[in-house]
Amino acid sequence: MLVRIPHPGEVWKARPRRSKKKSAVLKKLEKYLVDEQGEPIKKLCRLWDDQKQALSYKEIRQAVLRGELDEDVFMEFTQDYSAFVDKEFSAVWMKALSAGAMAQPALLQLDKFYFETEAPGAAQWIASRGASFVTRSSEVQREAIRALLAQKMTEGHTVDELARLIRPCIGLTAQQSAATVRYYETVLTSIKDNHPRMKAEAARTKALESASRYAEKAHKYRAATIAQTELAFSFNQGADLGIRQAQHDGLLGPMVKMWCTSGDDAVCDVCAALDGTIVGMDETFEYTGRLLFTGQKMLPPAHPRCGCTVEYVEQPADYWQKGHR
């Protein structure tokens, strides 16, 4: 396959393709996500369960009274995420890097190529991604707890009530935590309306049980979002690292990368517009939206739960010399 290689800084965009045949690379990514995301989901939920159990009711109640959680607890959360990355997630990323590299047709056709997991590029990427993951996860944890301890929350609930609501929310985002509190309030109102003779404490207990189940579902949803996004990110990064390793070894010449989506109606507008876009190896794909990672626009994912990938296509070594534009 021969495509025109873009000039540095140039983005060449093919017409978005809808209802097209999926590329082999995309099929491999989709299968990888289905096969592999179960384990990181379990690991994340287990981490948050451990954090919930480690935080005593007394600590939470004191935090509600003060309006802030002790800084030592936040430091412990950060240490939890750091240990989690070292013991659990680094291996997940490394496995996905290898899978992404060996999913590229340009690399599969090379008899002498194998993806070097011990190469500096792979190790450096995992170290950098791990540091960013720990920082961002800790920030989200802090934002969520502070939102639950904000004045509008403490004024609308008793100390004991809010203290009992906070623990199930450990590990959720601020938005998910707020939604859990709203769900609790809705259930409590419904119980009071339908069972006016029920004691207040019994009504709050039932509402809290419902809210805890709601929070558990939110934890699973968030874990699935993180797992799919991280797997897709590392899968695509592995392809990029693999291509660069092969180029370094003289096994591949100039390459371009092409954004690939499934092309069906499930694809979001952002990714549909990117489908078929071709840029140089060191160029970015341009689109709008909140950035998730440093250097994110170099490769998919474009957003949480994005299932897009890129396909690398080799160009003739003398492509530039022949004056192709």
C-alpha positions as CSV (number, residue, x, y, z in Angstrom):
1,M,0.0,0.0,0.0
2,L,1.4,3.4,-1.0
3,V,0.1,6.7,0.4
4,R,1.5,10.1,0.0
5,I,3.7,11.0,3.0
6,P,2.9,14.4,4.5
7,H,5.4,17.2,4.8
8,P,6.4,18.0,8.4
9,G,3.5,20.0,10.0
10,E,1.1,19.0,7.3
11,V,-2.0,16.9,7.9
12,W,-3.4,15.0,4.9
13,K,-7.0,13.9,5.5
14,A,-8.8,11.3,3.5
15,R,-12.6,11.4,3.3
16,P,-14.1,9.8,6.5
17,R,-15.2,6.3,5.7
18,R,-18.4,5.0,7.1
19,S,-19.6,1.4,7.3
20,K,-16.2,0.2,6.0
21,K,-14.5,-3.1,6.5
22,K,-12.5,-3.0,9.7
23,S,-8.7,-3.1,9.4
24,A,-6.8,-6.1,10.7
25,V,-5.1,-3.9,13.3
26,L,-8.4,-2.6,14.6
27,K,-9.8,-6.1,14.9
28,K,-6.8,-7.1,16.9
29,L,-7.2,-4.1,19.2
30,E,-10.9,-4.9,19.8
31,K,-10.2,-8.5,20.6
32,Y,-7.4,-7.5,22.9
33,L,-9.7,-5.1,24.8
34,V,-12.3,-7.8,25.2
35,D,-9.8,-10.5,26.3
36,E,-7.6,-8.4,28.6
37,Q,-9.6,-5.7,30.3
38,G,-11.2,-8.0,32.9
39,E,-8.1,-8.3,35.0
40,P,-7.2,-4.6,35.3
41,I,-10.9,-3.9,36.2
42,K,-10.7,-6.4,39.1
43,K,-7.3,-5.0,40.2
44,L,-8.7,-1.4,40.3
45,C,-11.8,-2.3,42.2
46,R,-9.7,-4.3,44.7
47,L,-7.5,-1.3,45.2
48,W,-10.4,1.0,46.0
49,D,-12.0,-1.6,48.3
50,D,-8.7,-1.8,50.2
51,Q,-8.6,2.0,50.5
52,K,-12.2,2.1,51.7
53,Q,-11.4,-0.5,54.4
54,A,-8.2,1.3,55.5
55,L,-10.1,4.6,56.1
56,S,-11.8,4.3,59.5
57,Y,-15.2,5.7,60.3
58,K,-13.6,7.9,63.0
59,E,-11.2,9.4,60.5
60,I,-14.0,10.2,58.1
61,R,-16.2,11.7,60.9
62,Q,-13.4,13.9,62.0
63,A,-12.8,15.0,58.4
64,V,-16.5,16.0,58.2
65,L,-16.3,18.0,61.4
66,R,-13.1,19.8,60.2
67,G,-14.2,20.1,56.6
68,E,-11.0,18.4,55.3
69,L,-9.3,15.0,55.4
70,D,-6.0,14.7,57.1
71,E,-3.1,15.3,54.7
72,D,-1.5,12.0,55.8
73,V,-4.4,10.1,54.4
74,F,-4.0,11.7,51.0
75,M,-0.3,10.8,51.1
76,E,-1.3,7.2,51.9
77,F,-3.6,7.3,48.8
78,T,-0.7,8.4,46.7
79,Q,1.5,5.6,48.1
80,D,-1.3,3.1,47.3
81,Y,-1.4,4.2,43.7
82,S,2.3,4.1,43.4
83,A,2.5,0.6,44.8
84,F,-0.4,-0.4,42.5
85,V,1.5,0.8,39.4
86,D,4.7,-1.0,40.4
87,K,3.0,-4.3,41.4
88,E,0.0,-4.5,39.2
89,F,-0.3,-2.0,36.3
90,S,3.2,-1.9,34.9
91,A,2.8,-5.5,33.7
92,V,-0.5,-4.7,32.2
93,W,1.0,-1.8,30.2
94,M,4.0,-3.9,29.1
95,K,1.8,-6.7,27.9
96,A,-0.3,-4.3,25.9
97,L,2.8,-2.6,24.4
98,S,4.0,-6.0,23.1
99,A,0.5,-6.8,21.7
100,G,0.3,-3.5,19.9
101,A,3.7,-3.9,18.3
102,M,3.0,-7.4,17.0
103,A,-0.4,-6.4,15.6
104,Q,1.1,-4.2,12.9
105,P,1.2,-5.8,9.4
106,A,4.4,-3.8,8.7
107,L,6.1,-5.6,11.6
108,L,4.6,-9.0,11.1
109,Q,6.1,-9.3,7.7
110,L,9.6,-8.9,9.1
111,D,11.3,-12.2,9.7
112,K,14.0,-10.8,11.9
113,F,12.0,-8.5,14.1
114,Y,10.9,-9.0,17.7
115,F,9.6,-6.4,20.1
116,E,12.3,-5.6,22.7
117,T,10.4,-5.1,26.0
118,E,13.7,-4.3,27.7
119,A,14.6,-1.5,25.2
120,P,14.9,2.0,26.8
121,G,11.9,3.3,24.9
122,A,9.4,0.8,26.5
123,A,10.8,1.2,30.0
124,Q,10.9,4.9,29.8
125,W,7.3,5.1,28.5
126,I,6.0,2.9,31.3
127,A,7.9,4.9,33.9
128,S,6.5,8.1,32.5
129,R,3.0,6.8,32.2
130,G,3.1,5.3,35.7
131,A,4.1,8.7,37.2
132,S,1.3,10.5,35.4
133,F,-1.2,7.8,36.4
134,V,-0.3,8.1,40.1
135,T,-0.4,11.9,40.0
136,R,-3.8,12.1,38.2
137,S,-5.4,9.3,40.3
138,S,-4.3,11.0,43.5
139,E,-5.7,14.4,42.2
140,V,-9.0,12.8,41.3
141,Q,-9.2,11.2,44.8
142,R,-8.5,14.5,46.5
143,E,-11.0,16.4,44.3
144,A,-13.7,13.9,45.0
145,I,-13.3,13.9,48.8
146,R,-13.1,17.7,49.0
147,A,-16.3,17.9,47.0
148,L,-18.0,15.6,49.5
149,L,-16.7,17.8,52.4
150,A,-17.7,21.1,50.8
151,Q,-20.0,23.4,52.7
152,K,-23.0,22.7,50.6
153,M,-22.7,19.0,51.4
154,T,-22.1,19.4,55.1
155,E,-24.9,21.9,55.5
156,G,-27.4,19.5,53.8
157,H,-26.5,16.4,55.9
158,T,-25.8,15.4,59.4
159,V,-22.2,14.6,60.4
160,D,-23.0,10.9,60.8
161,E,-25.0,10.7,57.6
162,L,-22.2,12.3,55.5
163,A,-19.5,10.2,57.2
164,R,-21.4,7.0,56.2
165,L,-21.8,8.3,52.6
166,I,-18.1,9.1,52.0
167,R,-16.6,5.7,52.4
168,P,-18.6,4.0,49.5
169,C,-17.4,6.9,47.3
170,I,-13.6,6.3,47.8
171,G,-12.2,5.7,44.4
172,L,-14.9,7.6,42.5
173,T,-14.6,10.9,40.7
174,A,-16.1,14.1,42.1
175,Q,-19.0,13.8,39.6
176,Q,-19.6,10.2,40.5
177,S,-19.5,10.9,44.2
178,A,-22.0,13.8,43.8
179,A,-24.3,11.5,41.8
180,T,-24.1,8.9,44.5
181,V,-25.1,11.5,47.1
182,R,-28.0,12.6,44.9
183,Y,-29.1,9.1,44.5
184,Y,-29.1,8.6,48.2
185,E,-31.2,11.7,48.7
186,T,-33.7,10.6,46.0
187,V,-34.0,7.1,47.6
188,L,-34.4,8.6,51.1
189,T,-37.1,11.0,49.9
190,S,-38.9,8.1,48.2
191,I,-38.8,5.9,51.3
192,K,-40.1,8.7,53.5
193,D,-43.0,9.4,51.1
194,N,-43.9,5.7,50.7
195,H,-43.3,4.7,54.4
196,P,-44.1,7.8,56.5
197,R,-44.2,5.7,59.7
198,M,-40.7,4.3,59.2
199,K,-38.1,5.6,61.7
200,A,-35.7,8.2,60.4
201,E,-32.6,6.1,61.2
202,A,-34.1,3.0,59.5
203,A,-34.9,5.1,56.4
204,R,-31.4,6.5,56.2
205,T,-29.9,3.0,56.6
206,K,-32.0,1.6,53.7
207,A,-31.1,4.6,51.5
208,L,-27.4,4.2,52.4
209,E,-27.5,0.6,51.4
210,S,-29.0,1.6,48.0
211,A,-26.4,4.3,47.6
212,S,-23.6,1.8,48.4
213,R,-24.9,-0.5,45.6
214,Y,-25.1,2.5,43.3
215,A,-21.5,3.5,44.2
216,E,-20.3,-0.1,43.6
217,K,-21.7,0.0,40.0
218,A,-20.0,3.4,39.5
219,H,-16.7,1.9,40.7
220,K,-17.0,-0.9,38.1
221,Y,-17.9,1.6,35.4
222,R,-14.9,3.8,36.2
223,A,-12.6,0.8,36.4
224,A,-13.8,-0.3,33.0
225,T,-13.2,3.1,31.6
226,I,-9.7,3.3,32.9
227,A,-8.9,-0.3,31.9
228,Q,-10.1,0.2,28.3
229,T,-8.5,3.6,27.9
230,E,-5.1,2.5,29.3
231,L,-5.0,-0.7,27.3
232,A,-5.8,1.1,24.1
233,F,-3.3,3.8,24.9
234,S,-0.5,1.3,25.6
235,F,-1.5,-0.9,22.7
236,N,-1.1,2.0,20.3
237,Q,2.1,3.2,22.0
238,G,3.5,-0.3,21.6
239,A,2.9,-0.2,17.8
240,D,4.7,3.2,17.6
241,L,7.6,1.9,19.7
242,G,7.8,-1.3,17.6
243,I,7.9,0.6,14.3
244,R,10.6,2.9,15.6
245,Q,12.7,-0.1,16.8
246,A,12.4,-1.7,13.4
247,Q,13.4,1.6,11.7
248,H,16.4,1.9,14.1
249,D,17.5,-1.6,13.2
250,G,17.2,-0.8,9.5
251,L,14.3,-3.1,8.9
252,L,11.8,-0.4,7.9
253,G,12.1,2.8,5.9
254,P,10.0,6.0,6.1
255,M,6.6,5.4,7.6
256,V,3.3,7.2,7.9
257,K,0.5,6.5,10.3
258,M,-3.2,6.3,9.5
259,W,-6.1,6.7,12.0
260,C,-8.5,3.7,11.9
261,T,-12.0,3.4,13.3
262,S,-14.6,0.8,12.8
263,G,-16.5,3.2,10.5
264,D,-19.9,2.3,12.0
265,D,-22.5,4.5,13.7
266,A,-21.1,3.7,17.1
267,V,-18.0,5.8,16.4
268,C,-18.1,9.3,17.9
269,D,-18.1,12.4,15.7
270,V,-14.5,13.2,16.7
271,C,-13.1,9.9,15.7
272,A,-15.3,9.6,12.6
273,A,-13.8,12.8,11.3
274,L,-10.3,11.4,12.0
275,D,-10.9,8.1,10.2
276,G,-8.5,7.8,7.3
277,T,-6.4,10.8,8.4
278,I,-2.7,10.3,7.5
279,V,0.2,12.1,9.1
280,G,3.9,11.6,9.4
281,M,5.5,9.6,12.2
282,D,6.3,12.6,14.3
283,E,3.2,14.6,13.5
284,T,0.0,14.9,15.5
285,F,-3.6,14.3,14.7
286,E,-5.6,17.4,15.2
287,Y,-9.0,17.4,17.0
288,T,-10.7,19.2,19.9
289,G,-11.5,17.9,23.3
290,R,-10.0,17.4,26.8
291,L,-6.6,15.9,26.7
292,L,-6.0,12.8,28.8
293,F,-2.2,12.3,28.4
294,T,1.0,14.1,27.5
295,G,1.5,13.9,23.8
296,Q,-2.0,12.4,23.4
297,K,-2.6,13.7,19.8
298,M,0.3,11.6,18.5
299,L,-1.8,8.4,18.8
300,P,-5.3,7.2,19.8
301,P,-7.2,7.2,22.2
302,A,-8.8,10.5,21.5
303,H,-11.1,10.3,24.6
304,P,-12.0,7.8,27.4
305,R,-13.1,4.4,26.0
306,C,-11.9,5.3,22.6
307,G,-11.3,2.1,20.5
308,C,-9.4,3.6,17.6
309,T,-6.0,2.6,16.4
310,V,-3.4,3.5,13.8
311,E,-1.9,1.6,11.0
312,Y,1.6,2.2,9.9
313,V,2.5,2.2,6.2
314,E,6.0,2.0,4.8
315,Q,7.1,4.3,2.0
316,P,9.9,3.8,-0.6
317,A,13.3,4.9,0.8
318,D,13.7,7.3,-2.1
319,Y,10.2,8.7,-1.8
320,W,11.3,12.3,-1.1
321,Q,14.1,12.2,-3.7
322,K,11.5,11.3,-6.4
323,G,9.7,14.6,-5.7
324,H,6.5,13.2,-4.3
325,R,4.4,15.8,-2.8
